[in-house]
Amino acid sequence: MTDLPSDSTLTEAGFAEAGRGKGRILLVACGALAREILALKRANGWDHMVLQCLPAKYHLTPDKITEAVEETVRANRDAYEDIFVVYADCGTGGLLKAKCDQLGVAMVEGPHCYSFFEGNEAFAANGDDDLTAFFLTDFLVKQFDAFVWKPMGLDRHPELRDMLFGNYTKLVYQAQTKDPSLEEKARDCAARLGLDYEYRFTGYGDLENALAARA
């Protein structure tokens, strides 16, 4: 089986799992989901699913997602029986869904990964309570500096913290795995941002359900 890619690699580049061929399903996914998808494949024996990830850094530039997904789908359409896009809307303002409909491929439902990890219905039900919440997943806890602290300039201008996060009240760590070291780091992230800390073990939520439906 394919080894799990390093999170640092996925920050800058995509990940392609070997295994082209008819009868297989290609998963075109966000690099920030690679470890979770590979873990689910292993646990469920979904060997007919082949994972190809786009760079996780598109999380910072969602305007690039739709075009990158389209290029990947068109480049691989003839090599697979089916293609499934493992992104939610992810800040594309509905453009990704419209493009997937045009291409005739399905995608994960939900506004973003925080929603489908929580479970889309549960996330919507928590809307009022979580209105001032800042969310981190396992990947984002590990990559907090690369995806939050440095891109927002907090490493150079810590005085920006109150301006950027002044309307937030809590940091919610949505944990996909039970890892005490990540819990400790997430608490530190909350402290650095001056936010209350809340831990939620979500597991894989609707991500697992979506992949199971395709399998």
N, C-alpha and C positions, 0 to 999 in steps of 0.2 A: 504493500500500500504506500501511497505517497506520504512523505513526511510533512508535518505541519510547517508551513512557511513561517519565517520570523516576522514579527510585527514591524520591525524597522524596515525590512525589505518592502513590505506592502505599503509603507508610507510613501515611497517614491515610485514604485513600479508595480505592475500587475503580477498576476500569478497564473500560470497555465498548467493544468494537470494533463498528463499524457493520456491518450485513449480516444482517438477519433474513430468514427465509424457509424454506419447506418444501424438503426436499432438502439442507439444511445441518445441520451438527452443531454444537451449542453446547457449548463447553468452559467449565465452571464451575470456576474455579481460584483458588488462593491468589495474592494480589497479588505475593508474593515470587517467583513463577514467571513473571510476565508477560513479561519480556524474553526468557527462555529459550524460552517457547512461541511468541512472535512470531518469534523467530529461526528456530526449527524450521519454522514455517509457511512462511516466506519461502524457506528452503533447499529445502524439499520440494514447494513449490507446492500446499500444502494450503489453497487459497482457499475451499473449501467448509466449512472450520472457522471458527467465529466465537467469539472469546474474550470472556468476561465474568469479571472478577476481583472477588473480595471483598477487603476491605481487608487489606493485609499485616499490620497491627497485630494481627489475630486470632491471629497467632503467639504473642502474649503472653497471650491469653485464649482458649485452645482450647475452653472451654465454650460459646463463642458460635458455633463453626463449624457444628455440626450444624443448628441452627435456621436460620442464614443460608443454608446450602446448600439446605435444604428449601424455604425461601421463594423462592429463585431458581429452583429446578427447577419448582415449581408455577406460578410466574408466567410461565414461558417454554415450558412443555411443549407447548402447542398451536402454537407458532410454529416448531418445528424437527422434523426427522425423527428426530433422536436427541440425547441429552444425555449427556455424559461428564464425570464429576467428577474434576478434577485436584487431588486431595488424597490423601495417604495417611491413615493413622489420625490422625497429627498431634496426639496427646495427647487424643483424644476417648474413649479407653478402649473402643473398639469401637462406640460409639454412632453414628458416622458410617456405618460399614459396615452396621449394622442399618437405619439410615434409608434408605440407598441401596437396599438390598434391598427394603425396603417400597415405595419409590417406583418400583422397577423400572429403576434406572439403574446403570451400571457405574462403577467408580472405579479409580484407580491402586492397585496392590498395594504393600504395604510398611508399616512402622511409622511412617515419616517421610521427609522429602525427603533426608536424609543417606543413608538406606538406598537409595532408588531412584536417586540420583545415582551412588552407588558401584556400584550393581547389587545387588539384594536378596540374591542368593546370595553374592556376594563380601563384602558387609557382614556377613552372618551368619557367614561363615567367619572373619572377622577379629575376632569377638566378644571373645575373651579378650585379644587384643593392644590392642583399642580400648576396653576397659572403663573406662579412666581418661582417655579422650580427650574434648575439647571441640571440637565441629565448627563450622566456618563455611563458607558457600557464597559465591559472588560477591556475591549480594545482601547477605548479612549482614556481609561485610567492608566493603562500602560503607556500610552502615547500622549499624556496630558501636556507635556512641555511642547511637543512637536505640533499638536493640533489646537491647543488653547493658549498656553502661556506665551509662546514666542510669536505666533501669528497675530495675536492681539497686542503685541508690543509690551507686554507686562514684564518681560525680562529686562527691557531697557527703560521703561517708564512705569514703575510700580504704582505711581500716583494715579494712573488711569483706572485702577481697579474699581474705585468707588463710582466712577462715571460709567464704566462698562457693566458693572454688576450691581449697581445700587438699587435696581428694581427687582432683583432676585432676593429671595429669603432663604432658600435651602438648595443644597446639592443632593440630588437623588442618584445613588449608585445602583443601577440595574445590573445585578450580577448574573452572568450566564453560568458561571462555575463557582463553587464554594472554595475560595482561596483566601486564607487569612492575610497573606501578604498583600493581596490586592485591596482587601478591606482597609488595611492600615494605610495604604497609599491613597485610597479614595478619601479617607478621613483627612489626610494631609492636604489633599487638593481642596477640600471644603474649607479648611483652615486658611489656606493661602488666599482663597477668594473671599474670606470673611463671611461664609455662609454656614447655616445650620446643616447638619449631616443626617441623611436618611438612607438606610440600606434596604434594598428590596431584592430578594432572590427571585428572578423571573424565569431562570432557565432559558430555553430557546423560544418560548411563547408561540406566536403564530408563524414564526419562521419554520419551525418543525412541521406544523400543520400544513403549510403551503407546499413544502417539499414532499411530504407524505402524499398529498393529493396528486402531485405530478407523478410520483413513483407508482 
